[in-house]
Amino acid sequence: MQRFLQLALDFLGGPDPEPLRPAPEPRPDVAAAPALPMNQVFQPAAWHHPRANRTLRLGSCDVAYEFKRGKRRTIGLSVSPDGLSVSAPRWTPVGEVEALLHDKSAWVLEKLQSARERAGEMAQARITWADGAEFDYLGGRLRLVLDPAHGFTQVGAVFEASSDAGALATLRLGLARNAGEAQIRDAAQAWLMKQAKALFDQRLDHFAPQLGVRYSKLRLSSAGTRWGSASADGTIRLNWRLIHLKLEMVDYVVVHELSHLHHMDHSPQFWDVVASVMPDHASRRKALRSAAVPLGE
């Protein structure tokens, strides 16, 4: 049976990395360093998915994973901050599923560890919505200031760039200083979404002619696992939280989704379209995959 592996952590698909070259054989007179035991490399020694219904020992780690059967032709492995999920065709024996997990145990444990570390990065990126809070805005830092006495427009917020080197830009919100966290969050995110919509419109209009495509409409997304998507009818969806990142990453997602209007897949032809206007797309994609923005707030 053809085996298929899918990593749900990836926001966007992409070409496979170049295969690693094998390390040279050590000289007979040089002792190789002993390999670390698995339980010293991967911590903790147990992984438990909140919807786990099966458990398997991989290396020295107990992995409780979510197991599902459905209308599919291959076995799929998906790793998220929750843990490991396995999907299999209805006719696939459990023994074959477990054999695949043992065969791919190093991959599974590595991705579980990466997912745990990624969850920690996301937790550190979480914003506590209060007077004086700081967060990323287009790759720079922005300080939130509650200013009920300021003369506000009807949007209730004023952005003030700083002319001093090293000083933070300021977003002033027309809220009382004792405003609750939810009220501050809603007001700040409303402003961020407005900025995101204006920026995305501008970048789509900039790149669409270069790629020879026309999109029909833009919709903002707040999806937790995807930066953007494109539909055959020309609709482009972009995650508004991209506004936290540098413009070069925003542009990568814009070009990526517009390129899908040529090819609704990640074939070599698709990546040729991306490269036609963005030769450094691989480095931008790598930076995007390591970026941490506050989600689910």
C-alpha positions as CSV (number, residue, x, y, z in Angstrom):
1,M,0.0,0.0,0.0
2,Q,1.2,3.4,-0.9
3,R,2.0,5.3,2.3
4,F,1.4,9.0,2.6
5,L,2.5,11.3,5.4
6,Q,1.0,14.7,6.0
7,L,2.2,17.3,8.5
8,A,-0.6,19.5,9.6
9,L,1.8,22.0,11.2
10,D,2.7,23.5,7.9
11,F,0.7,26.6,7.0
12,L,1.7,26.4,3.4
13,G,2.9,23.5,1.2
14,G,6.2,23.7,-0.6
15,P,8.9,21.8,-2.4
16,D,10.8,19.0,-0.5
17,P,14.1,20.1,0.9
18,E,17.3,18.8,-0.9
19,P,18.2,15.4,0.5
20,L,20.9,15.4,3.1
21,R,24.3,14.0,2.0
22,P,25.5,11.1,4.0
23,A,28.2,11.9,6.6
24,P,31.7,10.6,5.7
25,E,32.8,7.4,7.3
26,P,34.9,8.1,10.5
27,R,38.5,7.2,10.3
28,P,39.4,4.0,12.1
29,D,41.6,5.8,14.6
30,V,38.9,8.3,15.5
31,A,36.2,7.1,18.0
32,A,32.7,8.2,17.1
33,A,30.8,10.0,19.8
34,P,28.2,7.7,21.5
35,A,24.6,8.3,20.4
36,L,22.4,9.9,23.0
37,P,19.6,7.7,24.3
38,M,16.2,8.6,22.9
39,N,14.9,9.5,26.3
40,Q,17.6,12.2,26.6
41,V,16.7,13.7,23.2
42,F,13.0,13.8,23.4
43,Q,11.3,15.1,26.6
44,P,8.8,14.5,28.0
45,A,8.9,10.7,27.6
46,A,5.1,10.6,27.1
47,W,2.8,12.3,24.6
48,H,-0.9,12.3,25.1
49,H,-3.4,13.6,22.5
50,P,-6.6,15.0,24.3
51,R,-8.7,12.7,22.1
52,A,-6.3,9.7,22.3
53,N,-7.9,6.3,21.8
54,R,-4.8,4.2,21.2
55,T,-1.3,4.1,22.7
56,L,2.0,2.8,21.3
57,R,5.5,2.9,22.6
58,L,7.9,4.5,20.1
59,G,11.5,4.3,21.1
60,S,11.4,5.0,24.8
61,C,8.3,7.3,24.6
62,D,4.7,6.3,25.2
63,V,2.6,8.0,22.5
64,A,-1.2,8.2,23.0
65,Y,-2.6,9.2,19.7
66,E,-6.0,9.8,18.1
67,F,-6.9,7.1,15.7
68,K,-9.6,7.5,13.0
69,R,-10.9,5.5,10.1
70,G,-12.5,7.0,7.1
71,K,-13.0,7.1,3.3
72,R,-9.4,7.5,2.3
73,R,-6.9,5.4,0.4
74,T,-3.7,5.9,2.4
75,I,-2.5,6.2,6.0
76,G,-2.1,9.8,7.1
77,L,0.0,11.0,10.0
78,S,-0.8,14.5,11.4
79,V,1.1,16.3,14.2
80,S,-0.2,19.3,16.0
81,P,0.4,20.9,19.4
82,D,-2.3,18.5,20.7
83,G,-0.3,15.5,19.6
84,L,-0.4,12.8,17.0
85,S,-3.5,12.0,14.9
86,V,-3.5,9.0,12.6
87,S,-6.1,8.4,9.8
88,A,-6.4,5.1,8.0
89,P,-8.7,3.5,5.4
90,R,-11.4,1.3,6.9
91,W,-9.8,-1.9,5.6
92,T,-6.3,-1.3,6.9
93,P,-5.2,-3.6,9.7
94,V,-4.2,-2.0,13.0
95,G,-0.9,-3.9,12.8
96,E,0.0,-2.2,9.5
97,V,-0.7,1.2,11.0
98,E,1.5,0.4,14.0
99,A,4.2,-0.9,11.7
100,L,4.2,2.4,9.9
101,L,4.4,4.3,13.1
102,H,7.4,2.2,14.2
103,D,9.0,2.7,10.9
104,K,8.5,6.5,11.1
105,S,9.1,6.8,14.9
106,A,12.0,9.1,14.6
107,W,10.0,11.4,12.3
108,V,7.0,11.3,14.6
109,L,9.0,12.0,17.8
110,E,10.8,14.9,16.1
111,K,7.6,16.5,14.9
112,L,6.0,16.0,18.4
113,Q,8.9,17.8,20.0
114,S,8.8,20.6,17.3
115,A,5.1,21.0,17.9
116,R,5.6,21.3,21.7
117,E,8.4,23.9,21.2
118,R,6.2,25.7,18.7
119,A,3.3,25.8,21.2
120,G,5.7,27.4,23.7
121,E,6.7,30.1,21.2
122,M,3.1,30.8,20.5
123,A,2.4,31.1,24.2
124,Q,5.2,33.6,24.6
125,A,3.8,35.6,21.7
126,R,0.4,35.9,23.5
127,I,-0.6,39.5,24.1
128,T,-1.9,40.6,27.5
129,W,-4.3,43.3,26.4
130,A,-3.7,46.2,28.8
131,D,-2.4,49.8,28.8
132,G,1.3,49.6,27.8
133,A,1.1,46.3,26.1
134,E,3.5,45.7,23.2
135,F,3.1,43.6,20.1
136,D,4.6,43.2,16.6
137,Y,3.2,45.3,13.8
138,L,4.6,44.8,10.3
139,G,7.8,43.4,11.9
140,G,8.3,46.3,14.3
141,R,7.1,46.8,17.9
142,L,4.0,48.8,18.7
143,R,3.0,50.0,22.2
144,L,-0.7,50.2,23.1
145,V,-1.8,53.3,25.1
146,L,-5.2,53.9,26.5
147,D,-6.0,57.6,26.1
148,P,-9.6,58.6,26.8
149,A,-8.8,62.3,26.6
150,H,-7.2,62.2,23.1
151,G,-9.1,63.7,20.2
152,F,-10.1,60.6,18.2
153,T,-11.7,60.1,14.9
154,Q,-14.7,57.8,14.6
155,V,-12.5,54.7,14.4
156,G,-11.4,55.3,18.0
157,A,-7.7,54.8,17.4
158,V,-4.7,56.8,16.3
159,F,-1.4,55.4,15.1
160,E,1.7,57.5,15.9
161,A,5.0,56.6,14.3
162,S,8.1,57.5,16.3
163,S,10.8,59.8,14.8
164,D,13.3,58.7,17.5
165,A,15.7,55.9,16.7
166,G,14.9,52.9,18.9
167,A,11.6,54.3,20.2
168,L,8.4,52.4,19.7
169,A,5.5,53.5,17.6
170,T,2.2,54.0,19.5
171,L,-1.4,53.0,19.0
172,R,-3.7,55.2,21.1
173,L,-7.1,53.8,21.8
174,G,-9.9,56.0,23.0
175,L,-10.8,53.8,26.0
176,A,-10.9,54.4,29.7
177,R,-7.8,53.4,31.6
178,N,-9.8,50.8,33.5
179,A,-11.2,49.2,30.4
180,G,-11.3,45.4,30.5
181,E,-9.0,43.1,28.6
182,A,-11.7,41.9,26.2
183,Q,-12.7,45.5,25.3
184,I,-9.1,46.5,24.7
185,R,-8.4,43.4,22.6
186,D,-11.5,44.0,20.5
187,A,-10.7,47.6,19.8
188,A,-7.0,46.9,19.0
189,Q,-7.8,43.9,16.8
190,A,-10.5,46.0,14.9
191,W,-7.8,48.5,14.1
192,L,-5.3,45.8,13.1
193,M,-7.9,44.1,10.8
194,K,-8.6,47.4,9.1
195,Q,-4.8,47.9,8.5
196,A,-4.5,44.4,7.2
197,K,-7.4,44.8,4.8
198,A,-5.9,48.0,3.3
199,L,-2.4,46.4,3.1
200,F,-3.6,43.2,1.5
201,D,-5.7,45.1,-1.1
202,Q,-2.6,47.1,-2.0
203,R,-0.3,44.1,-2.3
204,L,-2.8,42.0,-4.2
205,D,-3.2,44.8,-6.7
206,H,0.6,45.1,-6.9
207,F,1.4,41.5,-7.7
208,A,-1.7,40.3,-9.6
209,P,-0.7,42.1,-12.9
210,Q,2.9,40.7,-12.6
211,L,1.5,37.2,-12.3
212,G,-1.1,37.7,-15.1
213,V,-4.1,36.9,-12.9
214,R,-7.2,38.6,-11.7
215,Y,-8.7,37.9,-8.3
216,S,-12.4,38.4,-7.7
217,K,-12.4,39.4,-4.0
218,L,-10.5,39.4,-0.8
219,R,-11.7,38.0,2.5
220,L,-10.0,38.2,5.8
221,S,-9.4,34.9,7.7
222,S,-8.6,34.1,11.3
223,A,-7.8,30.5,10.7
224,G,-5.5,29.0,13.2
225,T,-3.6,26.7,10.9
226,R,-3.4,28.5,7.6
227,W,-2.0,31.8,6.4
228,G,-4.1,32.0,3.2
229,S,-6.1,30.2,0.6
230,A,-7.3,30.6,-2.9
231,S,-10.5,29.4,-4.6
232,A,-11.2,28.6,-8.2
233,D,-13.7,31.5,-8.4
234,G,-10.8,33.9,-7.7
235,T,-11.5,34.5,-4.0
236,I,-8.4,35.1,-2.0
237,R,-8.4,34.6,1.8
238,L,-5.6,36.0,3.9
239,N,-5.1,35.7,7.6
240,W,-5.4,39.1,9.1
241,R,-2.7,38.2,11.7
242,L,-0.1,38.5,8.9
243,I,-0.2,42.2,9.9
244,H,2.1,41.3,12.8
245,L,4.9,40.1,10.4
246,K,7.4,41.8,8.1
247,L,6.2,42.9,4.7
248,E,8.4,40.4,2.9
249,M,6.4,37.6,4.6
250,V,3.1,39.2,3.8
251,D,4.2,39.5,0.1
252,Y,5.2,35.8,0.1
253,V,1.7,34.7,1.1
254,V,0.1,37.1,-1.3
255,V,2.2,35.8,-4.2
256,H,1.6,32.2,-3.1
257,E,-2.1,32.5,-3.1
258,L,-2.3,34.5,-6.4
259,S,-0.1,31.8,-8.0
260,H,-2.8,29.2,-7.2
261,L,-5.1,31.0,-9.7
262,H,-2.7,29.4,-12.3
263,H,-2.2,26.1,-10.6
264,M,-4.4,24.8,-7.7
265,D,-1.7,22.6,-6.4
266,H,2.0,22.7,-5.4
267,S,3.4,21.2,-8.5
268,P,6.7,22.3,-10.0
269,Q,4.7,24.4,-12.4
270,F,3.1,26.2,-9.5
271,W,6.5,27.0,-7.9
272,D,7.8,28.2,-11.3
273,V,5.0,30.8,-11.3
274,V,5.9,31.9,-7.7
275,A,9.6,32.2,-8.6
276,S,8.8,34.3,-11.7
277,V,8.1,37.3,-9.4
278,M,9.8,36.1,-6.2
279,P,13.0,34.2,-6.8
280,D,13.8,34.2,-3.0
281,H,10.5,32.6,-2.1
282,A,12.1,29.6,-0.4
283,S,13.9,31.8,2.2
284,R,10.7,33.8,2.8
285,R,8.7,30.7,3.3
286,K,11.3,29.4,5.8
287,A,11.1,32.7,7.7
288,L,7.3,32.5,7.7
289,R,7.2,28.9,9.1
290,S,9.3,30.0,12.1
291,A,7.3,33.1,12.8
292,A,5.2,33.2,15.9
293,V,2.1,35.4,16.1
294,P,-0.6,35.5,18.8
295,L,-3.5,33.2,17.8
296,G,-6.9,32.4,19.2
297,E,-7.3,35.6,21.1
